[in-house]
């Protein structure tokens, strides 16, 4: 009798091959040892950043535009970015070096795995998930990152009153996010039950978002706070 095949988790992303510019490759080669982190076990964030400070995680930072803007405008905070696409990682590392930012670190990893094995409980002041892949076809909805187990892991990583901020330009995904987040007892909707946020918080408007707005896309923000322990 053959052994049962090991369970393969559903991925919320597809590893696409993408061309990197020489500058992006050079940034990875020269800057990864300083700003890159490996997903090899529980992180000591105090040692990683060399100080005590509020820390914010961005999941899927794309070209790094938001992460760089926030790190520049809030030097009192530390920022950790996770993505799997090397051109974006190279671009972010180049921007970090160009602007002399010391409060950003980068991981090339599956965010679900990082939340599961690398982040200490209650270690974050905020988590950003901005415009994730909506997987619009119904047969692909299982690939959407925002699912009950993922949301529980985010809640575990947040300190009390820490904020999970999400945004999407797909209304169907926005409704899905709202339902999943409101079903998690660890979170409270800062906009009130059943509502999307009317404020963008401190997140900047990205090039991707501006392009969507020119095409007439709506944008839905959700901001949920980690409840205080009872």
C-alpha positions in Angstrom: 0.0 0.0 0.0 1.5 3.3 -1.1 2.1 6.1 1.5 -0.3 8.9 1.6 0.9 12.0 -0.3 1.9 14.9 2.0 -0.6 17.7 2.3 0.3 20.7 0.2 -1.0 24.0 1.5 -2.9 26.2 -0.8 -0.8 29.2 -1.9 -2.2 32.7 -2.2 0.5 33.5 -4.9 2.1 32.0 -7.9 5.9 32.2 -8.3 6.2 34.0 -11.6 9.5 34.3 -13.4 10.2 38.0 -14.0 13.0 39.8 -15.5 15.2 41.8 -13.2 17.1 44.9 -14.1 20.9 44.9 -13.5 20.3 47.6 -10.8 17.7 45.4 -9.0 20.1 42.4 -9.1 23.0 44.5 -7.8 20.8 45.8 -4.9 20.0 42.2 -3.8 23.6 41.1 -4.2 25.0 44.0 -2.2 22.2 44.9 0.3 20.6 41.6 1.2 23.2 40.8 3.9 22.4 44.0 5.6 18.6 44.4 5.2 17.4 40.9 4.3 16.1 38.3 6.8 15.8 34.6 6.3 12.7 32.7 7.5 14.6 30.2 9.6 12.8 30.5 12.9 11.6 32.9 15.6 12.9 36.4 15.1 14.3 38.6 17.8 13.1 41.9 16.4 15.0 43.9 19.1 18.2 42.4 17.8 17.2 42.7 14.2 16.5 46.4 14.4 18.9 47.2 17.2 16.3 49.1 19.3 12.9 49.0 20.9 10.2 50.6 18.8 6.7 50.0 17.4 6.9 47.7 14.5 4.7 47.4 11.4 4.6 44.5 8.9 3.6 45.0 5.3 2.6 41.8 3.5 3.1 41.9 -0.2 4.9 45.2 -0.6 5.1 45.1 -4.4 7.6 47.7 -5.6 8.1 49.0 -2.0 6.5 52.4 -2.6 4.3 52.3 0.5 7.0 50.8 2.8 9.6 53.4 1.8 7.1 56.3 2.2 6.1 55.1 5.7 9.6 54.4 6.9 10.7 57.9 5.7 7.8 59.7 7.4 7.8 57.7 10.6 11.5 57.1 11.6 10.4 56.3 15.1 8.8 53.1 13.8 10.4 49.9 12.4 9.1 48.3 9.2 9.3 44.7 8.0 8.3 43.9 4.5 7.4 40.4 3.1 7.2 39.5 -0.6 8.2 36.7 -3.0 8.9 38.7 -6.2 12.6 39.4 -6.7 12.3 42.5 -8.9 10.2 44.2 -6.2 12.7 43.1 -3.5 15.6 44.5 -5.5 13.8 47.8 -6.1 13.0 48.1 -2.4 16.5 47.4 -1.3 17.9 50.0 -3.8 15.4 52.6 -2.4 16.4 51.8 1.2 20.1 52.3 0.4 19.4 55.5 -1.7 17.4 57.1 1.1 19.6 55.9 3.9 16.8 54.1 5.8 17.8 52.0 8.8 14.3 51.1 10.0 13.3 48.7 7.2 14.0 44.9 6.9 13.0 42.6 4.1 11.9 39.0 3.9 11.6 36.9 0.7 9.0 34.4 2.0 5.4 33.2 2.2 3.7 35.6 4.6 1.6 32.7 6.1 4.8 30.9 7.0 6.4 34.0 8.5 3.3 34.5 10.7 3.3 30.9 11.7 7.0 30.4 12.6 8.9 33.7 12.7 7.0 36.4 14.5 6.7 36.4 18.3 3.2 36.9 19.7 2.0 40.5 20.3 5.2 41.8 18.6 3.6 44.2 16.1 1.9 47.5 16.3 0.4 47.2 12.9 0.0 44.9 9.8 -0.7 46.2 6.3 -2.2 44.1 3.5 -2.8 46.5 0.6 -4.3 45.4 -2.7 -3.5 41.7 -2.5 -4.3 39.4 -5.4 -8.1 39.2 -5.4 -8.2 35.8 -7.2 -11.5 36.9 -8.8 -12.6 33.6 -10.4 -14.8 31.7 -8.0 -12.8 28.5 -8.3 -9.8 30.4 -7.1 -11.3 32.0 -4.1 -9.6 29.3 -1.9 -6.3 31.0 -2.8 -7.3 34.3 -1.3 -4.9 35.2 1.5 -7.6 36.5 3.8 -9.1 33.4 5.4 -10.0 32.5 8.9 -6.7 30.8 9.8 -4.6 33.6 8.4 -6.6 36.2 10.2 -6.1 34.4 13.5 -2.3 34.4 12.9 -2.3 38.1 12.2 -4.3 38.7 15.5 -1.7 36.6 17.4 1.2 38.7 16.1 -0.5 42.0 17.0 -0.2 43.7 20.4 -3.4 44.8 22.0 -4.8 47.8 20.1 -2.6 47.0 17.2 -4.2 47.7 13.8 -4.7 45.3 10.9 -5.2 47.6 7.8 -6.4 46.1 4.5 -7.4 47.7 1.2 -8.6 46.3 -2.1 -10.2 47.6 -5.3 -12.3 44.5 -5.8 -15.7 44.9 -4.1 -16.3 41.2 -3.9 -13.0 40.7 -2.1 -13.8 43.6 0.2 -17.0 42.0 1.3 -15.2 38.7 1.8 -12.5 40.4 3.9 -15.1 42.2 6.0 -17.0 38.9 6.7 -13.8 37.0 7.7 -12.5 39.8 9.9 -15.8 40.3 11.7 -16.0 36.6 12.4 -12.8 36.7 14.4 -13.4 37.6 18.0 -9.9 39.0 18.5 -10.7 41.9 16.3 -13.0 44.9 16.5 -14.0 46.9 13.4 -12.8 50.5 13.9 -15.5 51.8 11.5 -18.3 50.0 13.3 -19.9 46.6 12.7 -20.6 46.0 9.0 -18.8 49.2 7.8 -15.7 49.9 5.7 -13.3 52.5 6.9 -13.9 56.1 5.7 -10.3 57.0 6.5 -7.1 55.8 4.8 -5.1 56.1 7.9 -1.4 56.9 7.3 -1.1 54.7 4.2 -0.1 56.7 1.1 -1.9 56.5 -2.2 0.1 54.2 -4.4 0.8 54.3 -8.2 -1.3 51.1 -8.5 -4.2 52.7 -6.6 -4.0 55.9 -8.7 -4.1 53.9 -11.9 -7.2 52.0 -10.6 -8.9 55.3 -9.8 -8.3 56.6 -13.3 -10.0 53.4 -14.6 -13.0 54.1 -12.3 -12.2 51.4 -9.7 -13.5 51.9 -6.2 -11.2 51.4 -3.2 -12.3 49.8 0.1 -10.3 50.2 3.3 -10.8 48.0 6.4 -9.1 48.8 9.7 -9.5 46.4 12.6 -7.9 46.7 16.0 -6.7 43.8 18.2 -8.9 43.7 21.3 -7.4 44.2 24.7 -7.0 40.9 26.6 -9.9 40.3 29.0 
